[in-house]
Amino acid sequence: MNSLDLPGRPQDCRIVVAMSGGVDSSVVAGILAKQGYDVVGVTLQLYDHGEAAHRPGSCCAGQDIDDARRVSETLGIPHYVLNYEQRFREAVIDPFAQSYVAGETPIPCVSCNQTVKFADLLETARELGADALATGHYIRSRANGAHRALTRPVDAERDQSYFLFATTQEQIDYLRFPLGGLSKPEVRAIAEEMGLSVATKQDSQDICFVPRGKYSDIISKLKPEAATPGEIVHLDGRRLGRHDGVMHYTIGQRRGIGVATGEPLYVVHLDAENARVIVGPREALETHKVFLRQVNWLGDGPLGELPRGGMEVFAKVRSTRPPRPAVLHHEDGVTWVELTEGEAGVAPGQACVLYSDDGNEARVYGGGFIERSERGTEAEAQLTRLSTMAGQGA
């Protein structure tokens, strides 16, 4: 076996490298080319050039495509650019906007990996006769019986497992992640040694297609109905003010709510159907149970065969939070997670990613998107009362 756990010599293995134009994927191409693999670089053009294409930290747009092309020339490998703009809009941008209209907090990077990168590009790699598709993600995979399992990377600060939970077992078996055992400084040092022009290039931001990070701009353009004004309501029923659209708010938000009552207030619920922003004290955000949809299970046994009292796992409900103790349940087709220590600011549309433990070699068990959550008894009762009042036109 070679360094990628593939049968045969490196020179007999063709590897397609997904090259975004950044330092990480460029180093992956460089490492594999140096090891003797038959490397083919592929860059996806994902969205309209315009302003975002020239913004520092963009991804898969004008300047980035040029950078990937230059790196490929330096390494002496073939490079192809595939126009996936239409597919990207249909599979990532439109659902992102629709999710915001519904009062959710979507994660488009997960959708991109699910569809464009690990489905469409993976199929293209197979058509090119590749033995594997390699990317610059910071995550590791290892042999696990007849398949491969995902684990967290060495560099915990760069851990991208949260955004890769939806990767299917079939995709994992075909994918390779050469940077999982390296830190970001080590990757940049390798880029310098190879003489790559992107060695000091700024990292891409999470949401590549949103200029200046202003979600509201793109949502207003794609879904004007999201700008429907409505009321800002306290959990206790008080009407505190007006807002210009639920798309301007996220669960857990404190700053910029637009009302002042002399007490710290947080957004605790977005009632998109009635165009209401529900606010309350911080304790109303405390969440101990989340229900999941579109679950991708990567454990060794079937999800339906979990122990009767659930399975002890570690769960991560936000990309910036560490995995915390939890219990996974699955009964009658419903999957939910009990968060042992509770979490604040849990929003529908976010991911709940499951791990074997909280270490940097923890196995990724998959996860799902948060359909809904349950807060404390008092907060749940208040939300139910507000919902009933809205239904009665109160």
Buried (B, 14 or more C-beta within 10 A) or exposed (E): EBBBEBEEEBEEBBBBBBBBBBBBBBBBBBBBBEBBBBBBBBBBBBBBBEEBBEBEBBBBBBBBBBBBBBBBEBBEBEBBBBEBBEBBBEBBBEBBBBBBBBBBBBBBBBBBBBBBBBBBBBEBBBEBEBBBBBBBBBBBBEEBEEEBBBBBBBBEEBBBBBBBBBBBBEBBBBBBBBBBEBBBEBBBBBBEEBEBBBBEBEEBBBBBBBBEEEBBEBBBEBBEEBBBEBBBBBBEEEEBBEBBBBBBBBBBBEEEBBBEEEEEBBBBBBBBEBBBBBBBBBEBBBBBBBBBEEBBBBBEEEBEEBEEEBBEBBBBBBBEEEBBBBBBBBEEEEBBBBBBEBBBBBBBBBBBBBBBBBEEEBBBBBBBBBBEBBBBEEBEEBBEBBBEEBEEEE
